[in-house]
């Protein structure tokens, strides 16, 4: 088996899986911290990537003023960066920057949804540090993984007719831990990683005054990833990820909190847990050029309170080594977003409870993700 060729294509598989996950994954999932850099050869490694995702979502049923047949899903960008230092043969540590969660919508007219929204956007940026301690075991090695991360949350809401403008910020600390076993001879690696959940208790402003709060929970997750050489120059890989989206029951906004009667607004989710399954094949065409194809299924987390549905993604990626020791990677993912219908709301907005709005529906739609990245090692 040509191990050098197998190792050459690992960067391409990592990048394109990121593209697949970013192309409208379940819940608010976007990207993943690049802790796989801990397994790269070299004393110092630097890897960067960016994914641009253009989803298309149209209402087929919508009782609000903006109506149907326009794309309300915002295009977004998911950056990622990682740097690894090998202190000695048994210990390596990596610093990572990623955007694990996010969401953004822009409606055609004000007043859509239970928060009377015109625009809504939030991003979660993660800054992490993870280490791997390697222990030789049998034909391979067992690695113990662990680290901490800080999440920065930014949330903005623009309400109908300019009646409310909310800006919130928060940060929280989480941790990750896992195990990995490798047999380099056959390019085998099996890795199990746990990532803790975090709580959002954001503070900010309503219409410029510092009187707003927001409360929500972000999920824990467990991911199993396996890869192995299957023939000279060929690699198979796959992953299964469980995400505890059922903790995300609602986003509670408390506006004008210092008033005798503060205003409370709620985004209701009541999601079920998410499952994401990915499988792919990589091939080294030469010592410098490798490619991969993959497919992903992501179970929709919606339970009738919103429009989160199953997603199916196919994609491809390429990895090209240059003459100065770097590696250029690019990927493309195409996602099929299945139809979804809300069934927990009213056919008309009750006059005594304007926060309990119309049921909406979306049809089958598409999302496109393109990615590019570069890595170097010494």
C-alpha positions in Angstrom: 0.0 0.0 0.0 1.3 3.5 -1.0 1.2 5.1 2.4 2.6 8.4 1.2 -0.3 8.8 -1.3 -2.8 7.9 1.4 -1.5 10.6 3.7 -1.5 13.1 0.9 -5.2 12.9 0.5 -6.2 13.2 4.2 -6.2 17.0 4.0 -8.8 16.9 1.2 -11.1 14.6 3.0 -11.0 16.8 6.1 -11.8 19.9 4.2 -14.7 18.5 2.2 -16.4 17.0 5.2 -16.4 20.5 6.6 -18.1 21.7 3.5 -20.7 19.0 3.8 -21.4 19.8 7.4 -21.7 23.5 6.7 -24.2 23.1 3.9 -27.3 23.4 6.0 -26.6 20.8 8.7 -29.2 20.1 11.4 -30.2 22.7 13.9 -27.7 25.6 13.9 -24.6 23.5 13.0 -22.1 25.1 10.7 -18.4 24.0 11.2 -16.2 21.9 13.5 -12.9 22.7 15.2 -10.1 21.2 13.2 -8.6 19.0 15.9 -7.7 16.4 13.3 -4.5 18.5 12.7 -3.2 16.8 15.8 -2.6 13.6 13.7 -0.7 15.3 10.9 3.0 14.6 10.5 5.5 17.4 11.4 6.6 19.4 14.3 4.6 22.5 13.3 1.4 22.5 11.2 -0.8 25.4 10.1 -4.1 24.8 8.3 -6.8 27.3 7.2 -10.0 27.0 5.3 -13.1 29.0 4.4 -16.5 27.7 3.4 -19.1 29.8 1.6 -22.7 28.4 1.8 -25.6 29.7 -0.3 -28.8 28.0 0.9 -32.2 28.5 -0.8 -35.4 28.3 1.2 -38.8 29.5 0.0 -42.1 29.5 1.9 -44.9 27.6 0.2 -47.4 28.5 3.0 -47.0 31.7 4.9 -49.8 33.9 6.5 -47.5 36.8 7.3 -47.1 39.9 5.1 -44.0 38.7 3.3 -45.9 35.9 1.7 -44.3 33.1 -0.4 -41.9 32.3 -3.2 -38.8 34.2 -2.2 -35.5 33.1 -0.7 -35.3 34.1 3.0 -32.1 32.1 4.0 -29.0 34.2 4.2 -25.7 33.3 2.5 -23.0 32.8 5.1 -19.2 32.2 5.5 -17.6 29.6 7.8 -13.9 30.3 8.6 -11.6 27.8 10.2 -7.9 27.9 11.3 -5.7 25.5 13.3 -2.1 25.4 14.3 -0.3 22.4 15.9 2.9 22.1 17.9 4.6 18.8 18.6 6.4 19.2 21.9 7.8 15.6 21.8 6.9 12.3 20.2 4.1 11.6 22.7 2.6 15.1 23.1 1.1 17.5 20.6 -1.2 20.5 21.1 -3.3 22.5 18.8 -5.1 25.9 18.8 -8.2 26.2 16.8 -10.7 28.9 15.6 -14.0 27.8 14.2 -17.7 28.8 13.9 -19.7 25.8 15.2 -23.1 27.4 15.2 -25.0 30.1 13.4 -28.1 31.2 11.6 -29.4 34.0 9.5 -32.7 35.0 7.8 -34.0 38.1 6.0 -37.7 38.4 5.3 -39.2 40.4 2.5 -41.5 42.4 4.7 -41.5 43.1 8.4 -43.4 41.0 11.0 -42.6 37.4 10.1 -42.7 34.7 12.8 -43.5 34.8 16.5 -40.9 37.6 17.1 -42.3 39.8 14.4 -39.0 39.7 12.6 -37.5 41.4 9.6 -34.0 40.2 10.1 -32.4 37.7 12.6 -28.8 36.6 12.8 -26.5 34.9 15.2 -23.0 33.5 15.1 -21.0 31.5 17.6 -17.2 31.7 17.3 -15.1 29.1 19.1 -11.5 29.6 20.3 -10.1 26.3 21.5 -6.9 24.5 22.6 -6.7 20.7 22.4 -3.9 18.3 23.2 -3.2 14.7 22.3 -1.0 12.3 24.4 0.1 9.3 22.4 0.8 5.9 23.9 2.2 3.0 21.8 -0.1 0.0 21.8 0.3 -3.1 19.7 0.8 -2.4 16.1 -0.4 1.2 16.5 -0.8 4.0 19.0 -3.6 5.1 21.4 -4.1 8.9 21.8 -5.9 10.6 24.7 -7.4 13.9 23.6 -8.6 16.7 25.7 -9.0 20.5 25.8 -11.0 23.6 26.5 -12.8 26.2 24.3 -14.4 29.6 24.7 -17.5 30.5 22.7 -18.4 34.0 21.8 -22.1 34.5 20.9 -23.4 37.5 18.8 -27.1 37.9 18.2 -29.1 40.6 16.4 -32.8 41.0 15.7 -34.5 43.7 13.7 -38.2 43.7 14.3 -41.1 44.7 12.1 -41.4 48.4 11.0 -38.3 49.1 13.1 -40.3 48.6 16.3 -37.5 46.7 18.0 -33.7 46.3 17.4 -31.9 43.8 19.7 -28.1 43.3 20.0 -26.8 40.6 22.4 -23.4 39.2 23.3 -22.2 36.4 25.6 -19.4 34.0 26.1 -19.0 30.7 27.9 -16.4 28.0 28.5 -16.7 24.3 27.4 -14.5 21.3 27.0 -13.9 18.3 24.7 -12.3 14.9 25.4 -11.8 11.8 23.3 -9.8 8.7 22.3 -8.1 7.8 19.0 -6.4 4.6 17.8 -4.1 4.6 14.8 -2.2 2.0 12.7 -0.1 4.0 10.3 0.8 1.0 8.2 -2.7 0.7 6.8 -3.7 4.4 7.3 -6.2 3.3 10.0 -7.6 5.8 12.5 -10.7 5.5 14.7 -11.6 8.5 16.9 -14.3 9.2 19.4 -14.8 12.8 20.5 -17.1 14.4 23.0 -17.9 18.1 23.0 -19.7 19.7 26.0 -22.7 21.9 25.7 -22.8 25.6 26.8 -25.4 28.0 28.2 -26.2 31.3 26.7 -27.2 34.2 29.1 -26.5 37.1 26.8 -26.8 40.8 27.7 -27.3 43.7 25.3 -29.5 46.5 24.1 -33.0 47.1 22.9 -33.2 50.1 20.5 -29.9 51.3 21.8 -30.7 51.1 25.5 -28.8 48.5 27.6 -31.9 46.7 28.8 -32.1 43.3 26.9 -31.3 39.7 27.9 -31.4 36.4 25.9 -31.4 32.9 27.3 -30.8 29.6 25.4 -28.8 26.3 25.5 -26.3 25.0 22.9 -25.9 21.3 22.7 -23.3 18.6 23.6 -22.3 16.2 20.9 -20.5 12.9 20.4 -18.8 12.0 17.1 -17.2 8.7 15.9 -14.9 9.0 12.9 -13.2 6.0 11.2 -10.8 5.9 8.2 -8.7 3.1 6.7 -6.7 2.3 3.6 -8.6 -0.3 1.5 -6.2 -0.7 -1.5 -3.0 1.0 -2.8 -3.8 4.7 -3.0 -7.4 4.3 -1.8 -8.9 5.4 1.5 -12.4 4.9 2.9 -13.8 7.1 5.7 -17.0 7.7 7.6 -18.5 9.4 10.6 -21.5 9.3 12.8 -22.4 12.3 15.0 -25.1 12.7 17.7 -26.0 16.3 18.7 -28.1 16.9 21.7 -30.4 19.5 20.0 -33.3 18.5 22.3 -31.9 20.9 24.9 -32.7 23.8 22.6 -36.3 24.2 23.6 -36.5 28.0 23.1 -34.8 31.3 22.8 -36.2 33.7 25.5 -35.7 37.4 25.0 -36.4 39.8 27.9 -36.7 43.4 26.6 -36.8 46.6 28.6 -35.9 44.5 31.7 -35.8 47.4 34.1 -39.4 48.5 33.4 -42.2 47.4 35.8 -43.6 45.3 33.0 -40.7 44.0 30.8 -41.5 42.6 27.3 -40.8 38.9 26.9 -40.6 37.3 23.4 -40.0 33.7 22.6 -38.6 31.7 19.7 -39.9 28.1 20.3 -37.9 25.2 18.9 -38.6 22.0 21.0 -36.1 20.2 18.7 -35.3 16.5 18.7 -31.7 15.2 18.8 -29.8 15.4 15.6 -27.9 12.6 13.8 -25.4 13.2 11.0 -23.9 10.3 9.0 -21.1 10.8 6.4 -19.3 8.3 4.2 -16.7 8.8 1.5 -13.8 7.4 -0.6 -10.5 9.1 -1.3 -7.9 8.3 -4.0 -4.3 9.5 -4.6 -3.9 10.0 -8.3 -0.2 11.0 -7.9 2.1 11.9 -5.1 0.8 15.5 -5.5 -2.8 15.2 -6.4 -5.6 13.5 -4.5 -9.4 13.5 -4.6 -12.4 12.4 -2.7 -16.2 12.0 -3.1 -18.6 11.8 -0.2 -22.3 11.7 0.9 -24.0 12.9 4.1 -27.4 12.5 5.6 -28.5 14.8 8.4 -31.7 14.1 10.3 -34.0 17.1 10.6 -34.5 18.3 14.2 -37.8 20.0 13.7 -40.9 18.7 15.6 -43.6 21.0 14.1 -42.5 24.3 15.8 -40.2 25.4 13.0 -39.0 24.3 9.5 -35.8 22.2 10.2 -36.0 19.1 8.0 -33.8 16.2 6.7 -30.8 17.2 4.5 -28.9 15.0 2.0 -25.5 16.2 0.7 -23.1 14.9 -2.0 -19.8 16.5 -2.7 -16.2 16.2 -4.0 -12.8 17.6 -3.1 -9.3 17.9 -4.4 -5.9 18.2 -2.7 -2.8 19.5 -4.6 0.6 19.7 -3.1 2.9 22.6 -4.2 6.7 22.7 -4.6 7.3 24.7 -1.4 5.8 22.1 1.0 2.2 23.4 1.1 -1.1 21.9 0.2 -4.0 23.6 -1.5 -7.5 22.1 -1.0 -10.9 22.8 -2.6 -14.3 21.3 -2.2 -17.9 21.5 -3.4 -21.0 20.3 -1.7 -24.6 20.2 -3.0 -27.4 19.7 -0.4 -31.1 18.7 -0.9 -33.3 20.2 1.7 -36.5 18.4 2.2 -39.9 20.0 2.7 -41.2 20.8 6.2 -44.5 22.1 7.7 -45.3 23.8 11.0 -48.3 22.4 12.8 -48.1 24.0 16.3 -49.5 27.4 15.6 -52.8 29.0 14.5 -54.4 29.5 11.1 -54.9 33.1 12.2 -53.1 35.2 14.8 -55.2 35.5 18.0 -55.9 39.1 18.9 -55.1 38.4 22.6 -51.8 36.6 21.9 -49.9 38.1 18.9 -46.9 36.0 19.8 -48.7 32.8 18.7 -48.6 33.1 15.0 -49.4 31.4 11.7 -48.3 27.9 10.6 -45.8 28.1 7.7 -44.3 25.5 5.3 -41.4 25.2 2.9 -40.9 23.0 -0.1 -38.0 20.9 -1.3 -35.0 23.2 -1.8 -31.2 23.2 -2.4 -28.0 24.6 -0.9 -24.6 24.9 -2.4 -21.3 25.1 -0.5 -17.8 25.8 -1.9 -14.6 25.6 0.2 -11.0 26.4 -0.1 -8.0 26.0 2.2 -4.2 25.8 2.5 -1.9 24.0 4.9 1.8 24.0 5.6 4.1 21.9 7.9 7.6 21.9 9.1 
